[in-house]
């Protein structure tokens, strides 16, 4: 008998984890086809009158009541009664990289107070109450290095919290394109499991470099999900994490690498190299049918000078507004004067990025500003007429691995782009699900 495949999905967005766990390929899928049962989820966008992402999630999956019979899926997670969250065996969520620093509370030496609005504390509160045996989280790659003035502190706080609750923690920074996907998106994934699980016991964890290298290279969760080349044992670095979270906040600093594991307060980390799979390309996901003319860019908005030019220098003469409102300008290299808040004048410069995203490469990382007049927005050649345009919402869904028209639920188009820029790469979750299922089968 295997462990029940029950899930709690936090910061759910439009359901990326749920789509990935259940390998949902079509927006008209049947709920009965889901093999992982999501017992509760939460999605709340602060300061927004319209909760488009939550509405999209509910449109596809319906809602979920808590143990009090209330629908608390669209309120601030910090206000949710954690005891009312249904029991589950896998907690998942993509949470933002924030300032995780803490201070000792005034009413007790062991108490801590984290900054208000920092979503990690809600995750920790749930883990303390619900004792979730397995946890899969996603964050930006810079989490391992932040903040710049005390590198590694924020991730150290997370590890200290999880260690306090009896978890073994593995992490890996994954570039989706290196494992076959159509986006060069780098994200930190964290897989935590209680040290009394069969999976933890099966790894036979020992505090020696050789044993740890075998887990990071062959036996561990991420080694199974995302194969790496042979690890240089001599390159593994180690440190200890205190259970005193306030002390970690005040004093801890460490250079975390893209792979690592923590158990019983001991941290081991090393730079691993992926066994690269051939990535999908933009040309494979671009719409092959006629695209609405509203996505095309007029010639006067493309270039302000010779189309071959990739830079502008405004240190002598500033360009007119219409020139700066072209894609050539915004994506090109620049030199121009700016004035600091103290009145000091300085030259600002930035390098060029390719103006047109070619079909023979995977997409760059999508941001929430996708689709707007922005340096990071993708512009491509249309398949049918070769004219230049922005991506369609459907193409952004394909880049993230969602079914076509997943976000066509009534939200404005700019929010469809926002939701996709905010989402995760769904097929990476499907890839990990195969391993999680094996782990659950081996649990009582």
N, C-alpha and C positions, 0 to 999 in steps of 0.2 A: 504494500500500500504506500503510495507516494504522498508527499505533502500537498495540500490543496493549493491550487494556483489562484490565490486571491491577491488582489492588488489595491493599493491606495495610491492615487496619482495626484501629486501636488503641483501647483503652478502649471496646470494642465494644458494651457493654451488651447489649440484646436484639436488636441488629442494625439500628438506625435508618438508618445510612449505606447499608448493603447493601440494605435495603428500598427506600430512595429511589433509589439508583443503578439498580436493576432494576425500579422501578415495581411493586413487589409489592402487590397489592390483596387477596389472599385467602390465609389461612393454609394452605390446601391447594394452594398453587402447586407447580409442577414445577421442580426444580433446573435442568433442561435449558432452562428459559425464561430463565435469567439471561444477560444480555449482557455483564455485567462479571464477570470471574473473580476471586474473592477467594482469593488464594494463601496467605494466612496472616492470622490475627487474634489478638487477645489481650484477654481480659476476666478481671480478678481483683479481687475485692472484699476489701480487707485486713481482717483481724480477723473474718471471717465463716466459720463452720463450713460452712454451706450456701451454695453458689455458685449462687443461683437464676438470675441473669441469664445466666451462662455456660451453665447447663443448658438454658435456654430457647433460646439461640442455637444450641447443638448439636442440640437437638431439631428445629429447623427446617432447619438448613444442614449438619449434620454437623461433624466437626472438620477440622483442617488440620495436617499434619505439617511440621516444619521441615526444613531441608536435611540434618540429621543423622538424619532418620527418627523424631524424637521429637515427642510432643505437648506443646508448651510453651504452649498457648493459655490455660491457667488457672494460671499462676504469676506472681509479681511481675515486671512488665516490666523492672525494673532488673536482675533476675537472668538475663534471657534473653541468650543468646549472639547478639549482633546480626549476626555474620557468617553465622549459620545461618538467618536470616530469608530466605525466597525473594525473588528479584528481583521488582520490581514497578514500574509506571509511575505509579501514583497512591497516595499515602499519605493516609489519612483518619483523623480521630479527634476526639472531643469531650473535651478535657482540662480539669481544674479550674483555677480561678484560685487560685494559691498565691503564696507569697513566693519570687520568683525571684532574690533577691539572692545575690551570689557573693563569695568572698574569693580573693585570690591564694594559690596553694598554696605550701608552704614549699620545695618541691624545684625550683622553676623560676619565673622571673619571668613567663613567658608562660602558665603553667598556672593554671587556676582551679578552685575547689572550690565547687560549688553545695550548697545544703542538701539533706540526705538526704530521700528520699521525695517530692521535687518532680518531678512526672511530665514536665515540659517537658524535663528533661535526657535522659530516655530517648528522647523524640522526636528531639532533636538528635543523640544518639549514633547512632540509626538512619539519619538523613539523612547523617551523615558517612561511614557505612560503605556504605550502599546507594545513595546518590546519586539518590534518587527524583526524577525530573524534574518531577513535579507533586505538590502538597500542598494538601489542603483540610481546614481545622481549624475547630472551633467552640468558643466560650467565652462566658462571661457578658459583658454589656455593660460592666460596671465594670472589665474588664481594661484598657481604654484609660486609666483614670484612677488606677489603683492604683500604689503605696500612697498614702494621703491625704497623708502628710507629704513625699512626693517624687513628685508626680503624673506619671504617664507612664513612670516608671522601669521597671516590669515589662514593659510592651509594648516599651519601648526595648531591653531586654535580648533579647527574642525577635527583634526586627528586626536587632539586631547579630549574633546567632547566624546568622540566615538570610543576612544579607549576607556573612558570612564564608564561607558555603558556595555563594556565587554565585547567590543567588535574587533575583528581583524579587518584591515582596510587595504585593498589594492587600488592603485590608480594607474591610468595610462592616458597620455595625450594622443589623440587619434586624428590624423588628417584623412578625411573621408575619401579623398581622391586616391590615396595610396592603397586603399582597400576596395577599389573598383567603382566608387561612386562618382557622380558628375559634378562634384563641388569640392574645391580646395578649402574645406572648412576644418579648422583645427579646434578641437574641444577636449577639455579634461573630463574623463569619465571616472567615477568613483564607484567601486563595488565593495560593500561592507557586509560582513556576515558574522553572526555570533560565534564566539570561539568554541561553543559546545555543539555546533552543528556537525553532522557527518562530513560535510564538505571541508570544514576547517580541520577535522581530524584526519581526513584522507590526505591532506597536504603534508602531514607529519612535520610541521614547522619547527625548525631548530634555529637557535641564534648563532649560526655560523654562515660565512659568506657562500660556501659551496652549496649548502642546502637552500639558501635564499635564491641563489642564481638559478637553480633548477626550477623553482616556483615561478620566477619572473620570465624564464625562457621557455619552459615546457609544461609545467603542471598547473600553474595558476589560472584564474578565471580569464584574464586578458591574454595570457599566452595561448590559451585555447581559442579564444574568439578572434584575436588579431595577431597572427604569428609574427615573430621577430627573428632576426639573425642571431647567431651565437653571441652571447653576452660576454664581454670582457670582465672576468671576475675581479681583476685588480682595479677596475674603475668603479666598483660599487662603493658608495660612501654611506656612512651610518651615523646616527645620533639617537639621543633619547628624548622622549616627550614626557613632560611632567603631567600629572593628573591635576595640578593646580592651574586651572585655566587662566586665572588672573595673572599668575606668574609668567605663563606662556605669552600672554598679551603684552606684558611689560618687557620681557627679556629675550624671548625666543627669536632666533634668526638662523636660517639654513637655506642652502641652495638645493631645492628639490629638482630632480631631473624628470624626464617625461615618463619614466616607469618607476614603480616602487611598491613597497608593502610595509605596513606597520602591524606589529602584534606585540602584546604585552608591553607597550610603551617603547619598543625598539623600532627604529625607522631605518629602512634600507632603500637606497635609490640609485638608479643608474640610467645613463642615456642608452636607450635601445633603438635599433634600426629596423624598420618594417620589412617584412617580406612582401614586396610591392606587387599588387595586382594591376592589370591594365584598367585604367579608369574609363568610364563612359565619357562621351564628349557632348558639347553643346549641340553639335550637328545631329546627334542621335535623338535629342529630346525636343528640338525646335519644331514648332508647328509646321506641318507640311501643307495645310490648307490655307485658303485666303484669310488674311488677318485684317481686322477692322482698321480703317485708315487713321483712326485716332491715335494709334500707337506709333505711327511714322513721324519722323523728325523732318521738318521743312529744311531745305538746303541752307537758308539764311541762318538757321539755328545750329547748323553743323559746324561751319567754318567761318573764321573772320579774316583769314589770310590764306597763303599758299597751303593747300591740304597736306603737303609733306611736312610742314613746320610742326614741331612738337614742343616749342617753348615760347615764352613771351618775357620781355624785359621792360618793366615800367619804372625803372629807376630814373629815367630822364623824362619820359612822357607817359602819362597815364592813358590807358586805352579808354575809348568811349564805352558807355554802358552796354550798348548793343554788341560790342565785341566780347565783353566779359560774360555775356549771356549766351555764349556758344559752347558746345560740347568740346570743341577743340581747345578753347581757353581753359575750361574747368578741369579737363583731364591732362592738360599740358604742364610742363615745367614752368615755374614762375619766379620772378624776382621783382619785388616791389617794396616801397617804403611803408612801414607801419609805425605808429606811435604808441609807446607803452603808457601805462596808467600814470607813471611819474613824469611824463612828458618827453622821455628819451626817444629819439627817432632811430630806427634800426631797419636793416634790410631783411625782409622775410623771403625765404625761398623754399620751394618744394620741387621734387622731381616729377617727371612725367610718368603716367601709366598708359598702357595701350588704350587708344581711344575706342577701337572696335574690338569686341570680344569675338575671336575667331571660332569657327565651328570645330576645329580639330583639337581643341583643348577643353578640359573641364572648366566649369564656371569658377570665378573667384568667390570668396565668401560673400554671401548675401547679407545685407544689413537691413534694418527696419526702414531705412530711407529708400529702398529699392523702388524704382518706378518714378521717382521725383528727379528734378534737375539737380543732380548731385554727382560729385566726383566718383563715388563708389557704385553708382547705378550702371548696370550692364547695358550696352547698346550693341546690336547685332545686325547682320545682314539678313533680310527676310528670305525665306526659302523660295518663294514663288517669283519674286521680282528683283531680288538682290538689293533693294533699297534699305536704308538704315532706319532702325526703329528700336524702341525699348522692348524689353521682354513683356509678354502677355502674362496676366495672373496665372493662367494654366501652366505656362512654362516655368514660372517660379515654383509652382507646386511640384512639377516634375523634378526640378533641381533638388528639392528637399525630399523627394520620394513619396509624396502624398498622391492619392488618386486624383485624376483630372476633375476639376471643378469642386474640389473638397470644400473650398471657402466660398463657393457661389451660393451663399445661404441668405442673401439679402443685404450683406454688409457693403458699404461703399468700396470701390476698387482700391482706394489708397490704403484701406485697412486690410484688404486681401494681401497687398504687398507687405504691409507691416507685420501681419501674422506670419507670413512665410519668412521674413527676415528674422523673426523672433523664435522660429521653430528649430527643431533639431533634424538631423538627417535620419529619416525613418528606417531605411534599410540597415543602418548600423545597429538599431535596436533589434530588428529581426535577426540579424547575425548573432547578437548576444543571446537572444531568446533561446536559440538552439542549445546553447551551453547551460542557460539557467534551467531549462526543462530537464536536462540530464541531472543537474544538481538536485532538483526537486524530487525526481524519481527515486533518488538514493536517500532521501530524508524520510523519517517515520511519519 
